[in-house]
C-alpha cells in the first residue's frame, strides 16, 4: 500500500459527513464497491512490490547486473508497504469490532 492510497482512504468521508462523496450521496452498495476496489488495488500494489523485491534479490544472487543498493531499496519498499497494509487491516478490524459492540 503506497502513501497515495493511504491518503485516498483517509480522505474518504466518514459516516458523520453523511457519506457525501464528490457532492453526491452514495448508496451502501456503491460505497462497498468503492471501498472494495480501493482495498484490492492496495493489496495488488503490495504484492507487486513483494514480487519485484523477490525478483531483484534472485537476480543479484545469480550474479545479475543489479546494484546492491537497488535491491535493498526494493526490499525496504516492499517491507514498508506490507507493514502499512497490516496496520490498515488492524484499524479496519478494530472499527468493525467497535461497530459490532454498539447497541442499537
MINU-527135 format. One record per residue (C-alpha): x, y, z; residue in one letter. Coordinates in Angstrom, 1 decimal. Example, Ala and Ser with C-alpha at 12.3 -4.5 7.8 and 13.67 -1.06 7.14 Angstrom:
REM residues 2
<site><x>12.3</x><y>-4.5</y><z>7.8</z><residuo>A</residuo></site>
<site><x>13.7</x><y>-1.1</y><z>7.1</z><residuo>S</residuo></site>
***
This chain:
REM residues 104
<site><x>0.0</x><y>0.0</y><z>0.0</z><residuo>X</residuo></site>
<site><x>1.6</x><y>3.3</y><z>-1.0</z><residuo>X</residuo></site>
<site><x>1.2</x><y>6.7</y><z>0.6</z><residuo>X</residuo></site>
<site><x>-1.2</x><y>7.9</y><z>-2.2</z><residuo>X</residuo></site>
<site><x>-3.6</x><y>5.0</y><z>-1.4</z><residuo>X</residuo></site>
<site><x>-3.4</x><y>5.6</y><z>2.3</z><residuo>X</residuo></site>
<site><x>-4.1</x><y>9.3</y><z>1.7</z><residuo>X</residuo></site>
<site><x>-7.1</x><y>8.5</y><z>-0.5</z><residuo>X</residuo></site>
<site><x>-8.5</x><y>6.2</y><z>2.2</z><residuo>X</residuo></site>
<site><x>-8.0</x><y>8.9</y><z>4.8</z><residuo>X</residuo></site>
<site><x>-9.7</x><y>11.5</y><z>2.5</z><residuo>X</residuo></site>
<site><x>-12.8</x><y>9.3</y><z>2.2</z><residuo>X</residuo></site>
<site><x>-15.6</x><y>10.9</y><z>4.1</z><residuo>X</residuo></site>
<site><x>-16.8</x><y>9.5</y><z>7.4</z><residuo>X</residuo></site>
<site><x>-20.3</x><y>8.5</y><z>8.3</z><residuo>X</residuo></site>
<site><x>-20.5</x><y>11.7</y><z>10.2</z><residuo>X</residuo></site>
<site><x>-20.1</x><y>13.6</y><z>7.0</z><residuo>X</residuo></site>
<site><x>-23.3</x><y>12.0</y><z>5.7</z><residuo>X</residuo></site>
<site><x>-21.4</x><y>9.8</y><z>3.2</z><residuo>X</residuo></site>
<site><x>-21.1</x><y>12.7</y><z>0.7</z><residuo>X</residuo></site>
<site><x>-18.6</x><y>11.7</y><z>-1.9</z><residuo>X</residuo></site>
<site><x>-18.0</x><y>14.2</y><z>-4.7</z><residuo>X</residuo></site>
<site><x>-21.1</x><y>16.1</y><z>-3.6</z><residuo>X</residuo></site>
<site><x>-23.3</x><y>13.1</y><z>-4.2</z><residuo>X</residuo></site>
<site><x>-25.0</x><y>10.6</y><z>-1.9</z><residuo>X</residuo></site>
<site><x>-23.6</x><y>7.1</y><z>-2.3</z><residuo>X</residuo></site>
<site><x>-25.7</x><y>4.1</y><z>-1.7</z><residuo>X</residuo></site>
<site><x>-24.5</x><y>1.4</y><z>0.6</z><residuo>X</residuo></site>
<site><x>-23.7</x><y>-0.9</y><z>-2.3</z><residuo>X</residuo></site>
<site><x>-21.7</x><y>1.8</y><z>-4.1</z><residuo>X</residuo></site>
<site><x>-19.7</x><y>2.6</y><z>-1.0</z><residuo>X</residuo></site>
<site><x>-18.9</x><y>-1.1</y><z>-0.5</z><residuo>X</residuo></site>
<site><x>-17.8</x><y>-1.4</y><z>-4.1</z><residuo>X</residuo></site>
<site><x>-15.6</x><y>1.7</y><z>-3.9</z><residuo>X</residuo></site>
<site><x>-14.0</x><y>0.5</y><z>-0.7</z><residuo>X</residuo></site>
<site><x>-13.5</x><y>-3.0</y><z>-2.1</z><residuo>X</residuo></site>
<site><x>-11.9</x><y>-1.6</y><z>-5.2</z><residuo>X</residuo></site>
<site><x>-9.5</x><y>0.6</y><z>-3.2</z><residuo>X</residuo></site>
<site><x>-8.5</x><y>-2.3</y><z>-1.0</z><residuo>X</residuo></site>
<site><x>-8.0</x><y>-4.7</y><z>-3.9</z><residuo>X</residuo></site>
<site><x>-5.7</x><y>-2.1</y><z>-5.6</z><residuo>X</residuo></site>
<site><x>-3.7</x><y>-1.6</y><z>-2.4</z><residuo>X</residuo></site>
<site><x>-3.2</x><y>-5.3</y><z>-1.9</z><residuo>X</residuo></site>
<site><x>-2.2</x><y>-5.8</y><z>-5.6</z><residuo>X</residuo></site>
<site><x>0.3</x><y>-2.9</y><z>-5.2</z><residuo>X</residuo></site>
<site><x>1.8</x><y>-4.6</y><z>-2.1</z><residuo>X</residuo></site>
<site><x>2.0</x><y>-7.9</y><z>-4.0</z><residuo>X</residuo></site>
<site><x>3.7</x><y>-6.3</y><z>-6.9</z><residuo>X</residuo></site>
<site><x>6.3</x><y>-4.7</y><z>-4.6</z><residuo>X</residuo></site>
<site><x>6.9</x><y>-8.1</y><z>-2.9</z><residuo>X</residuo></site>
<site><x>7.4</x><y>-9.8</y><z>-6.3</z><residuo>X</residuo></site>
<site><x>9.7</x><y>-7.1</y><z>-7.6</z><residuo>X</residuo></site>
<site><x>11.8</x><y>-7.4</y><z>-4.5</z><residuo>X</residuo></site>
<site><x>12.0</x><y>-11.1</y><z>-4.8</z><residuo>X</residuo></site>
<site><x>12.9</x><y>-10.9</y><z>-8.5</z><residuo>X</residuo></site>
<site><x>15.7</x><y>-8.4</y><z>-7.8</z><residuo>X</residuo></site>
<site><x>17.1</x><y>-10.4</y><z>-4.9</z><residuo>X</residuo></site>
<site><x>17.2</x><y>-13.6</y><z>-7.0</z><residuo>X</residuo></site>
<site><x>18.8</x><y>-11.7</y><z>-9.9</z><residuo>X</residuo></site>
<site><x>21.5</x><y>-10.4</y><z>-7.6</z><residuo>X</residuo></site>
<site><x>22.0</x><y>-13.9</y><z>-6.0</z><residuo>X</residuo></site>
<site><x>22.6</x><y>-15.3</y><z>-9.5</z><residuo>X</residuo></site>
<site><x>25.2</x><y>-12.6</y><z>-10.3</z><residuo>X</residuo></site>
<site><x>23.0</x><y>-10.5</y><z>-12.5</z><residuo>X</residuo></site>
<site><x>23.6</x><y>-6.8</y><z>-13.2</z><residuo>X</residuo></site>
<site><x>21.8</x><y>-5.4</y><z>-10.2</z><residuo>X</residuo></site>
<site><x>23.2</x><y>-3.0</y><z>-7.7</z><residuo>X</residuo></site>
<site><x>23.0</x><y>-4.0</y><z>-4.1</z><residuo>X</residuo></site>
<site><x>21.5</x><y>-0.6</y><z>-3.0</z><residuo>X</residuo></site>
<site><x>18.7</x><y>-1.1</y><z>-5.6</z><residuo>X</residuo></site>
<site><x>18.0</x><y>-4.5</y><z>-4.1</z><residuo>X</residuo></site>
<site><x>18.0</x><y>-3.1</y><z>-0.6</z><residuo>X</residuo></site>
<site><x>15.7</x><y>-0.2</y><z>-1.5</z><residuo>X</residuo></site>
<site><x>13.3</x><y>-2.5</y><z>-3.3</z><residuo>X</residuo></site>
<site><x>13.3</x><y>-4.8</y><z>-0.2</z><residuo>X</residuo></site>
<site><x>12.6</x><y>-1.9</y><z>2.2</z><residuo>X</residuo></site>
<site><x>9.8</x><y>-0.5</y><z>0.0</z><residuo>X</residuo></site>
<site><x>8.1</x><y>-4.0</y><z>0.0</z><residuo>X</residuo></site>
<site><x>8.6</x><y>-4.3</y><z>3.7</z><residuo>X</residuo></site>
<site><x>7.1</x><y>-0.8</y><z>4.4</z><residuo>X</residuo></site>
<site><x>4.2</x><y>-1.5</y><z>2.1</z><residuo>X</residuo></site>
<site><x>3.4</x><y>-4.7</y><z>3.9</z><residuo>X</residuo></site>
<site><x>3.7</x><y>-3.1</y><z>7.3</z><residuo>X</residuo></site>
<site><x>1.4</x><y>-0.3</y><z>6.2</z><residuo>X</residuo></site>
<site><x>-1.2</x><y>-2.8</y><z>4.9</z><residuo>X</residuo></site>
<site><x>-1.1</x><y>-4.7</y><z>8.1</z><residuo>X</residuo></site>
<site><x>-1.7</x><y>-1.5</y><z>10.1</z><residuo>X</residuo></site>
<site><x>-4.6</x><y>-0.5</y><z>7.9</z><residuo>X</residuo></site>
<site><x>-6.1</x><y>-4.0</y><z>8.3</z><residuo>X</residuo></site>
<site><x>-5.8</x><y>-3.8</y><z>12.1</z><residuo>X</residuo></site>
<site><x>-7.6</x><y>-0.4</y><z>12.0</z><residuo>X</residuo></site>
<site><x>-10.4</x><y>-1.8</y><z>9.8</z><residuo>X</residuo></site>
<site><x>-10.8</x><y>-4.8</y><z>12.1</z><residuo>X</residuo></site>
<site><x>-10.8</x><y>-2.6</y><z>15.2</z><residuo>X</residuo></site>
<site><x>-13.5</x><y>-0.3</y><z>13.6</z><residuo>X</residuo></site>
<site><x>-15.6</x><y>-3.4</y><z>12.7</z><residuo>X</residuo></site>
<site><x>-15.3</x><y>-4.8</y><z>16.2</z><residuo>X</residuo></site>
<site><x>-16.3</x><y>-1.4</y><z>17.7</z><residuo>X</residuo></site>
<site><x>-19.4</x><y>-1.2</y><z>15.5</z><residuo>X</residuo></site>
<site><x>-20.4</x><y>-4.7</y><z>16.4</z><residuo>X</residuo></site>
<site><x>-20.3</x><y>-3.7</y><z>20.1</z><residuo>X</residuo></site>
<site><x>-22.7</x><y>-0.8</y><z>19.6</z><residuo>X</residuo></site>
<site><x>-26.2</x><y>-1.3</y><z>20.8</z><residuo>X</residuo></site>
<site><x>-29.0</x><y>-0.2</y><z>18.6</z><residuo>X</residuo></site>
***
